[in-house]
Amino acid sequence: MKKIKSFPLLLGISLFVVLIVSVLIKLEILNEYVAQILSFAGINVIIALSLNLISGFTGQLALGHAGFMAIGAYAAAISVMQFNMPIFVGILIGGVVTSLFGLIIGFPTLRLRGDYLAIVTLAFGEIIRVILVNLDKLTGGAAGLKGIPYFVSAAAIESDPAVITWVPVLNFACITLTMLLILALSHNLLTSSYGRAIISVREDEVASGSMGVGSFQYKMIAFCLSAFIAGVGGGLYAFLFNYLNPTDFNFLRSVDFLIIVVFGGMGSLTGTLVAGYLLTYLQEALRFLQDYRLVIYPVLLIIMMIFRPGGIMGSKELSIVRLVRTGSLKKALQRETAADREEQA
């Protein structure tokens, strides 16, 4: 049996799924509302992956990722609206600016132990929200920042109004492909020597330090990278909804990301992926209950934590390649068994 190479297989499956869903959205088999939910779920997964990197894999509890998301969203939107940057350049700028804030916050706090980082990041998120409210000329203040462009350029829409029908498709495709890229890069990082050092800090910081692993150095790398990914997710959020308001990035938004990480499994990338889509859809599916969904949703989470406290995946990963290999092995054994029976007959 030939060896199945994981990267081409996963790349092919991912692109095939994105293509199929994009076609369904374009043909309006999946309406614009469903497309927006899928796009929003992809953003939630991106932010949750960034939080899982620092909380699940490095073992440092952070509660201010809504603040990092806000910085990335506003930095990306302002760079495009006021400096005429291309949209994807603006998203990268949002990520870089957010990582710089992560460096500023992480440098004095990551040397400490315990829950100091959680307290500092919680305060940081609220400080960012208050600053955004008071920077009227730059951020629009409490009224919010309006007029953020789509992923399609305004010139293209003006020249051909029919291009607007491609907006839901482009939203989904751009966000999902970015999510898959971040997922792949995160997996490669965590399976590298840097990733093993980061995980060793989570398991036993003293023991890893005695083996020559600089715990502060690797915590800073993980924290800045986590902030960068959150900033990229914030930039995508800005161009998906075309409007930003500081109230969208409050403490409860940070809690939502933490719930996704815990629900999927601390230290599981694929668990975060599954939980991000599942919980985003669940919130929308329970809207018909109106205010009662604010009771049903927490109850479902409590039940999940009682019967499976490690989350959906725990610290394990779901491997498509392993499933394909297992299926191929079963088919090969079935063929060999059938051939043996024919020879005996």
C-alpha positions in Angstrom: 0.0 0.0 0.0 1.4 3.4 -1.0 2.1 5.9 1.7 -0.5 8.7 2.0 1.2 12.1 2.2 -0.6 14.2 4.7 -0.1 17.8 3.3 -1.4 17.2 -0.3 -4.3 15.2 1.1 -5.4 17.8 3.6 -4.8 20.7 1.2 -6.9 18.9 -1.4 -9.7 18.2 1.0 -9.7 21.7 2.4 -9.8 23.4 -1.0 -12.5 21.0 -2.2 -14.7 21.8 0.8 -14.2 25.6 0.5 -15.0 25.3 -3.3 -18.2 23.3 -2.8 -19.5 25.6 -0.1 -18.6 28.7 -2.1 -20.5 27.3 -5.1 -23.6 26.5 -2.9 -23.5 30.1 -1.6 -23.2 31.5 -5.1 -26.1 29.4 -6.3 -28.1 30.6 -3.3 -28.6 27.0 -2.1 -27.0 28.4 1.1 -28.5 31.8 1.6 -26.6 35.0 2.6 -27.6 34.5 6.3 -26.1 31.0 6.4 -23.0 32.3 4.6 -22.6 35.1 7.2 -22.9 32.5 10.1 -20.2 30.3 8.5 -17.9 33.4 8.0 -18.5 34.6 11.5 -17.8 31.1 12.9 -14.5 31.1 11.0 -13.5 34.3 12.7 -14.5 32.9 16.1 -12.3 29.9 15.4 -9.3 32.1 14.4 -9.6 34.1 17.7 -10.1 30.9 19.7 -7.0 29.3 18.1 -5.0 32.4 19.1 -6.3 32.1 22.7 -5.7 28.3 22.7 -2.1 28.9 21.8 -1.4 30.9 24.9 -3.9 29.3 27.3 -4.1 25.7 26.1 -0.6 25.1 24.9 1.5 27.5 27.0 -0.6 27.3 30.1 -1.1 31.1 30.6 -4.6 32.2 31.3 -5.6 35.3 29.2 -8.9 37.1 29.4 -8.5 40.0 27.1 -8.5 38.7 23.6 -11.5 40.9 22.7 -9.1 43.8 23.2 -6.5 42.3 20.9 -9.3 41.7 18.4 -10.5 45.3 18.7 -7.0 46.6 18.0 -6.6 44.5 14.9 -10.1 45.4 13.6 -9.6 49.2 14.0 -6.0 49.2 12.8 -6.9 47.2 9.7 -10.0 49.4 9.0 -8.2 52.7 9.5 -5.2 51.7 7.4 -7.5 50.9 4.5 -9.9 53.8 4.9 -7.5 56.6 5.6 -4.2 55.3 4.0 -5.7 53.5 1.0 -3.9 50.3 1.9 -5.0 47.1 0.1 -7.4 45.1 2.3 -5.1 42.1 2.9 -2.2 44.5 3.7 -4.5 46.2 6.2 -5.3 42.9 7.8 -1.6 42.2 8.2 -1.0 45.6 9.6 -3.7 44.9 12.1 -2.0 41.7 13.1 1.4 43.4 13.5 0.1 46.4 15.5 -1.7 43.9 17.8 1.4 41.8 18.3 3.3 45.0 19.3 0.6 45.6 22.0 1.0 42.0 23.0 4.8 42.6 23.4 4.1 45.7 25.6 1.6 43.8 27.8 3.5 40.5 28.0 6.9 41.8 28.8 6.2 43.0 32.3 3.5 40.3 33.2 4.8 37.0 31.7 7.7 37.0 34.2 5.1 36.6 37.0 3.3 33.4 37.9 -0.3 32.6 38.8 -3.3 34.6 37.6 -1.5 37.9 37.1 -1.7 37.6 33.3 -5.5 37.0 33.5 -6.0 40.1 35.6 -3.8 42.3 33.4 -5.3 41.1 30.1 -8.8 41.6 31.6 -7.9 45.2 32.5 -6.2 45.7 29.2 -9.3 44.7 27.2 -11.5 47.1 29.1 -8.9 49.9 28.8 -8.8 49.4 25.0 -12.6 49.6 24.8 -12.7 52.8 26.8 -9.9 54.4 24.6 -11.8 53.4 21.4 -14.9 55.1 22.8 -13.0 58.4 23.5 -11.0 58.6 20.2 -13.9 60.2 18.3 -12.0 61.5 15.3 -10.1 58.3 14.7 -12.5 55.5 15.7 -15.9 57.2 15.5 -16.3 57.0 19.3 -19.4 55.5 20.7 -21.2 55.8 17.4 -18.8 53.4 15.8 -16.7 53.3 12.7 -18.8 53.3 9.6 -18.1 52.9 5.9 -15.6 50.0 6.1 -15.3 48.5 2.6 -16.1 44.9 1.6 -13.5 42.4 0.5 -14.5 43.6 -3.0 -13.1 47.0 -3.9 -15.5 49.9 -4.2 -14.2 50.6 -7.7 -15.2 47.1 -8.8 -18.7 47.5 -7.4 -19.2 50.8 -9.1 -18.0 49.5 -12.5 -20.2 46.4 -12.3 -23.0 46.4 -9.6 -23.4 42.6 -10.2 -20.1 42.1 -8.3 -22.0 42.7 -5.1 -23.5 39.2 -5.4 -20.0 37.8 -5.0 -19.5 39.5 -1.6 -20.9 36.5 0.5 -18.8 34.1 -1.5 -15.6 36.2 -1.0 -16.4 36.7 2.7 -16.6 33.0 3.3 -13.7 32.0 1.0 -11.3 34.7 2.4 -12.1 34.0 6.1 -12.1 30.2 5.8 -8.9 30.0 3.8 -7.2 32.3 6.3 -8.5 30.1 9.1 -7.2 27.0 7.5 -3.8 28.7 6.9 -3.6 29.7 10.6 -4.6 26.2 11.6 -1.9 24.6 9.5 0.8 27.1 10.6 -0.2 26.5 14.3 0.0 22.8 13.8 3.5 23.1 12.2 4.6 25.4 15.0 3.4 23.1 17.8 5.1 20.0 16.2 8.4 21.8 15.8 11.1 22.2 18.5 9.7 25.6 19.4 6.3 24.0 19.9 7.7 21.3 22.1 9.4 23.9 24.2 6.2 25.9 24.5 4.3 22.8 25.7 7.1 21.9 28.1 6.6 25.3 29.8 2.9 24.4 30.3 3.7 21.0 31.7 6.4 22.0 34.2 8.0 25.4 33.9 10.7 24.6 36.5 11.7 21.3 34.9 11.8 22.9 31.4 14.0 25.7 32.8 16.4 23.2 34.3 16.7 21.5 30.8 17.7 24.9 29.3 14.4 26.0 28.0 14.0 29.8 28.5 10.4 29.9 29.8 10.0 33.6 29.5 11.3 33.7 25.9 8.9 31.0 24.7 6.0 32.5 26.6 6.7 35.8 24.9 6.9 34.1 21.5 3.5 32.4 22.1 1.9 35.5 23.5 3.0 37.8 20.6 2.0 35.2 18.0 -1.4 34.8 19.8 -1.9 38.6 19.7 -1.0 38.6 16.0 -3.5 35.9 15.1 -6.2 37.7 17.2 -5.4 40.9 15.3 -5.8 39.2 11.9 -9.1 37.8 13.1 -10.2 41.3 14.1 -9.3 42.7 10.7 -11.4 40.0 9.0 -14.2 40.9 11.4 -14.1 44.5 10.3 -14.3 43.7 6.6 -17.1 41.1 7.1 -19.5 43.4 9.0 -18.3 46.8 7.6 -19.0 48.5 10.9 -17.2 48.5 14.2 -18.4 49.6 17.6 -16.4 49.4 20.9 -19.3 47.6 22.6 -18.7 44.6 20.3 -15.4 44.0 22.1 -16.4 43.8 25.7 -15.5 41.3 28.4 -18.3 38.9 27.4 -16.7 38.6 23.9 -13.5 37.4 25.6 -15.4 34.9 27.6 -17.1 33.6 24.5 -13.6 32.8 23.0 -12.6 31.1 26.3 -15.7 29.0 26.2 -14.9 27.8 22.7 -11.4 26.8 23.8 -12.6 25.0 26.9 -15.5 23.4 25.1 -13.3 22.1 22.3 -10.5 21.0 24.6 -7.5 23.0 26.0 -4.6 22.1 23.8 -6.5 20.8 20.8 -6.5 22.6 17.5 -9.2 20.5 15.9 -11.3 20.6 19.1 -11.2 24.4 18.8 -12.3 24.2 15.1 -15.2 21.9 15.9 -16.3 23.9 19.0 -16.1 27.2 17.2 -18.5 26.2 14.4 -20.8 24.3 16.8 -21.2 27.0 19.4 -21.6 29.8 16.8 -24.4 27.8 15.1 -25.9 26.9 18.4 -26.2 30.6 19.4 -28.0 31.3 16.2 -30.2 28.2 16.4 -31.5 29.2 19.8 -32.5 32.7 18.8 -36.1 31.6 18.4 -36.2 31.1 22.2 -35.5 34.8 22.6 -34.3 35.6 26.1 -34.6 32.0 27.2 -31.6 31.1 25.1 -29.5 33.0 27.7 -30.5 30.2 30.0 -30.5 27.2 27.7 -27.0 28.0 26.3 -25.2 28.1 29.7 -27.1 24.9 30.8 -25.8 23.0 27.8 -22.3 24.1 28.5 -22.6 23.1 32.2 -23.9 19.6 31.1 -21.0 19.3 28.7 -18.5 20.2 31.5 -20.0 17.7 33.9 -20.0 14.7 31.6 -16.8 15.6 29.6 -14.7 18.2 31.5 -11.8 17.9 29.1 -13.9 19.2 26.2 -14.9 17.6 23.0 -11.4 16.5 22.0 -9.6 16.9 25.3 -5.9 17.4 24.3 -6.2 15.0 21.3 -6.4 15.9 17.6 -8.7 14.6 14.9 -6.6 13.3 12.0 -8.2 13.0 8.6 -5.1 11.3 7.3 -5.3 8.7 10.0 -8.9 8.0 9.1 -8.0 7.7 5.4 -5.1 5.4 6.2 -7.3 3.2 8.4 -9.9 3.0 5.7 -7.3 2.2 3.1 -5.8 -0.5 5.3 -9.3 -2.0 5.8 -9.9 -2.1 2.1 -6.5 -3.7 1.4 -7.2 -6.4 4.1 -10.7 -7.0 2.6 -9.2 -7.4 -0.9 -6.5 -9.8 0.4 -9.2 -11.8 2.2 -11.4 -12.0 -0.9 -8.4 -13.1 -3.0 -7.6 -15.8 -0.5 -11.2 -17.1 -0.5 -11.2 -17.2 -4.3 -7.9 -19.2 -4.3 -9.4 -21.7 -1.8 -12.6 -22.0 -3.9 
